[in-house]
Amino acid sequence: MRQGRQFELDAHTLGPAMNAHLQLNDWTSALRLWDELVETGSLAPNGPCYAAAIWAYVGSGNWRRALALFDECKSDPAVMQGPSAQAYRGAIVACEHGSQWQYLLVLLDEMDRQNRSWLDTVVFSSAVRACSKAGQAASAIELVAEASRCGIELQVSAYRAALAILPSKEVEKARAIERAIEVAKGRRPAGGIAGGQPPLD
């Protein structure tokens, strides 16, 4: 038994234990559990473990490791159902942090094919910001429109990013985004990781 831990963790309890640290923005402690039990080969991770580790790496600023772990999860035969919604969300936010807008769009398409309900405020907002930062105005505006068609409100920062890159001739689209910003201002901003949130499952 590790000093300071009152019980031994297994594949079913590691994910929730890591998530408890993520809710406190304690990426270091979450990754310490991962390193102790998974990187040493003591435990074979399941889907929730991968998802928690991906978010922990995103929170710690290591987007490259987060994406590498996501790809590992996709290829791990032990994860029968493939990456979870939370793993995909973590990878999307990692792509935003790393300016990997092209891979982000690939993941967005995968999520849409697997389960459209996985596309939420965090996913669309990260995608819009990433495309806007990369100068991909057409993609950013299309994502704003798609989110609207899905009935999903974006984070204010995403609307502003799209508005900033919108060509001046697109007056009507600019007005629509400005109206969306006013509506979104009334919503509570997402907590936890900047641009996203740690997993709860």
Backbone torsions as a table, in degrees:
resi	resn	phi	psi	omega
1	MET	NA	131.9	178.9
2	ARG	-69.1	142.9	180.0
3	GLN	-62.3	134.0	177.8
4	GLY	89.6	-7.7	178.0
5	ARG	-110.3	130.9	-171.3
6	GLN	-87.5	-10.0	-179.5
7	PHE	-152.8	157.6	178.4
8	GLU	-82.0	139.8	-179.9
9	LEU	-96.1	148.1	173.5
10	ASP	-126.3	-173.1	-176.2
11	ALA	-61.6	-27.5	-178.0
12	HIS	-84.2	-23.2	-177.8
13	THR	-106.2	-13.6	-179.4
14	LEU	-65.0	-46.7	-179.9
15	GLY	-56.0	-53.2	178.1
16	PRO	-60.0	-36.8	178.6
17	ALA	-64.3	-41.8	177.1
18	MET	-66.4	-40.5	179.7
19	ASN	-60.7	-34.7	178.3
20	ALA	-60.4	-39.0	177.0
21	HIS	-71.5	-37.5	-179.2
22	LEU	-63.8	-35.4	179.3
23	GLN	-63.9	-20.7	177.9
24	LEU	-100.1	9.2	-175.8
25	ASN	58.9	28.5	-179.5
26	ASP	-97.6	75.4	-177.1
27	TRP	-64.7	-36.1	-176.4
28	THR	-61.1	-46.6	-178.7
29	SER	-67.9	-37.5	178.4
30	ALA	-62.9	-44.5	-179.1
31	LEU	-71.6	-26.7	176.4
32	ARG	-64.7	-41.0	176.6
33	LEU	-62.4	-43.6	179.3
34	TRP	-60.2	-46.5	-178.1
35	ASP	-64.7	-41.9	-177.3
36	GLU	-64.0	-39.9	-169.6
37	LEU	-104.8	-30.7	-175.4
38	VAL	-102.1	-51.7	-177.3
39	GLU	-64.0	-25.3	178.1
40	THR	-83.7	-7.5	-179.9
41	GLY	84.8	9.6	-178.4
42	SER	-76.2	-21.2	-173.2
43	LEU	-146.7	138.0	175.4
44	ALA	-92.2	118.6	-174.6
45	PRO	-73.1	151.0	172.4
46	ASN	-104.9	-173.7	-177.0
47	GLY	-57.2	-49.9	179.0
48	PRO	-61.2	-32.9	176.9
49	CYS	-64.3	-46.7	178.1
50	TYR	-59.0	-46.4	-178.0
51	ALA	-59.1	-45.1	179.7
52	ALA	-63.2	-41.2	-179.9
53	ALA	-66.6	-40.0	178.1
54	ILE	-59.5	-47.4	178.6
55	TRP	-64.9	-36.1	178.8
56	ALA	-63.8	-41.7	177.5
57	TYR	-67.7	-37.6	175.7
58	VAL	-60.5	-47.8	-178.5
59	GLY	-63.0	-32.3	-179.3
60	SER	-82.7	-4.0	177.5
61	GLY	92.5	4.5	-178.0
62	ASN	-99.2	73.9	-176.0
63	TRP	-67.6	-30.2	178.8
64	ARG	-63.5	-45.4	179.2
65	ARG	-66.6	-35.8	178.3
66	ALA	-61.1	-44.7	-179.8
67	LEU	-70.4	-36.6	177.4
68	ALA	-62.6	-39.7	-179.9
69	LEU	-69.6	-35.5	176.4
70	PHE	-62.7	-44.8	178.4
71	ASP	-63.9	-35.6	177.1
72	GLU	-64.9	-40.2	178.4
73	CYS	-61.9	-40.8	-179.2
74	LYS	-63.7	-31.6	-176.2
75	SER	-97.1	-3.3	-177.5
76	ASP	-80.1	114.1	-178.4
77	PRO	-64.6	-19.0	-179.9
78	ALA	-71.9	-22.8	178.1
79	VAL	-91.8	86.3	-168.1
80	MET	-59.3	-40.0	-175.6
81	GLN	-90.9	2.6	-176.9
82	GLY	78.5	-176.4	-178.9
83	PRO	-59.4	143.1	178.8
84	SER	-79.5	173.7	176.4
85	ALA	-58.1	-41.2	-178.8
86	GLN	-67.5	-34.7	176.8
87	ALA	-65.1	-43.2	177.7
88	TYR	-63.1	-43.5	179.6
89	ARG	-60.8	-42.1	177.8
90	GLY	-62.0	-40.8	179.2
91	ALA	-66.4	-38.3	178.2
92	ILE	-61.7	-46.6	179.6
93	VAL	-64.9	-37.3	176.7
94	ALA	-61.7	-41.4	177.8
95	CYS	-61.4	-40.7	177.6
96	GLU	-61.6	-47.7	-178.6
97	HIS	-61.9	-33.1	-177.7
98	GLY	-97.0	8.0	-179.6
99	SER	57.7	34.7	179.5
100	GLN	-96.6	62.6	-172.2
101	TRP	-66.3	-31.6	-179.3
102	GLN	-68.7	-44.8	177.7
103	TYR	-66.5	-34.4	178.2
104	LEU	-58.2	-43.9	-179.7
105	LEU	-66.4	-32.6	175.2
106	VAL	-63.2	-46.6	179.7
107	LEU	-64.5	-37.9	178.9
108	LEU	-60.8	-41.8	178.8
109	ASP	-65.9	-39.3	177.9
110	GLU	-62.5	-43.8	179.8
111	MET	-62.0	-41.9	-179.3
112	ASP	-62.0	-39.2	-179.6
113	ARG	-72.8	-35.9	-176.5
114	GLN	-77.5	-46.1	-178.0
115	ASN	-165.3	104.9	-174.8
116	ARG	-60.9	-25.7	-179.9
117	SER	-68.4	-13.4	176.9
118	TRP	-71.0	-20.3	-179.2
119	LEU	-78.1	112.9	-175.1
120	ASP	-134.0	-169.0	-177.7
121	THR	-58.2	-44.5	-179.2
122	VAL	-61.8	-46.6	-176.5
123	VAL	-63.8	-53.7	-177.9
124	PHE	-64.9	-39.2	-178.7
125	SER	-64.9	-43.6	177.4
126	SER	-62.3	-41.2	-178.7
127	ALA	-65.1	-43.3	-180.0
128	VAL	-64.3	-44.6	-179.9
129	ARG	-63.6	-42.9	-178.1
130	ALA	-63.1	-45.7	-179.8
131	CYS	-67.5	-38.1	178.8
132	SER	-64.1	-44.6	180.0
133	LYS	-62.8	-32.3	-179.1
134	ALA	-84.0	-0.4	179.8
135	GLY	80.2	15.7	-179.0
136	GLN	-91.6	74.0	-174.3
137	ALA	-60.6	-45.4	-177.5
138	ALA	-60.3	-44.1	179.7
139	SER	-65.7	-42.1	-179.0
140	ALA	-61.9	-46.0	-178.1
141	ILE	-68.5	-37.0	177.3
142	GLU	-64.4	-37.1	178.1
143	LEU	-67.1	-38.5	175.8
144	VAL	-61.4	-44.2	-179.9
145	ALA	-65.0	-41.7	179.9
146	GLU	-64.2	-41.6	177.3
147	ALA	-60.2	-41.5	178.6
148	SER	-62.8	-42.2	178.7
149	ARG	-63.3	-30.8	179.8
150	CYS	-85.2	-2.1	-178.7
151	GLY	74.2	26.9	-177.1
152	ILE	-107.6	124.2	174.9
153	GLU	-85.1	139.1	179.4
154	LEU	-90.6	167.0	171.5
155	GLN	-70.0	148.4	-176.6
156	VAL	-54.8	-39.9	-178.6
157	SER	-61.7	-31.4	178.8
158	ALA	-71.2	-44.2	177.3
159	TYR	-60.3	-42.8	-178.2
160	ARG	-66.3	-37.4	178.3
161	ALA	-63.3	-42.1	178.9
162	ALA	-67.4	-40.3	-180.0
163	LEU	-63.2	-38.1	-177.4
164	ALA	-66.7	-28.8	-176.3
165	ILE	-98.3	-5.8	-176.5
166	LEU	-69.8	130.6	177.4
167	PRO	-57.4	143.8	-175.1
168	SER	-60.8	-25.5	-178.7
169	LYS	-73.7	-15.7	-177.7
170	GLU	-85.5	65.3	-173.5
171	VAL	-64.9	-47.1	-176.7
172	GLU	-64.1	-41.4	177.8
173	LYS	-64.0	-38.4	179.0
174	ALA	-63.1	-42.1	179.2
175	ARG	-65.4	-38.8	179.2
176	ALA	-64.2	-40.8	179.0
177	ILE	-68.0	-39.1	178.0
178	GLU	-62.0	-39.5	176.9
179	ARG	-65.4	-39.0	179.2
180	ALA	-64.4	-36.0	178.5
181	ILE	-62.7	-43.4	-179.5
182	GLU	-62.1	-38.7	178.0
183	VAL	-67.8	-44.5	-176.0
184	ALA	-68.5	-25.2	-179.7
185	LYS	-60.8	-25.0	-178.8
186	GLY	-80.5	-7.2	-179.0
187	ARG	-91.6	150.6	177.0
188	ARG	-70.1	131.1	179.4
189	PRO	-66.5	149.5	178.9
190	ALA	-62.8	137.1	179.5
191	GLY	-93.4	-172.2	177.4
192	GLY	73.1	-133.1	-175.8
193	ILE	-65.8	137.3	179.1
194	ALA	-57.1	123.8	179.2
195	GLY	86.5	-3.1	-177.2
196	GLY	-161.7	-156.3	180.0
197	GLN	-155.2	148.0	178.4
198	PRO	-71.1	157.8	-177.1
199	PRO	-68.8	151.2	179.4
200	LEU	-111.0	-12.8	-176.6
201	ASP	-94.8	NA	NA
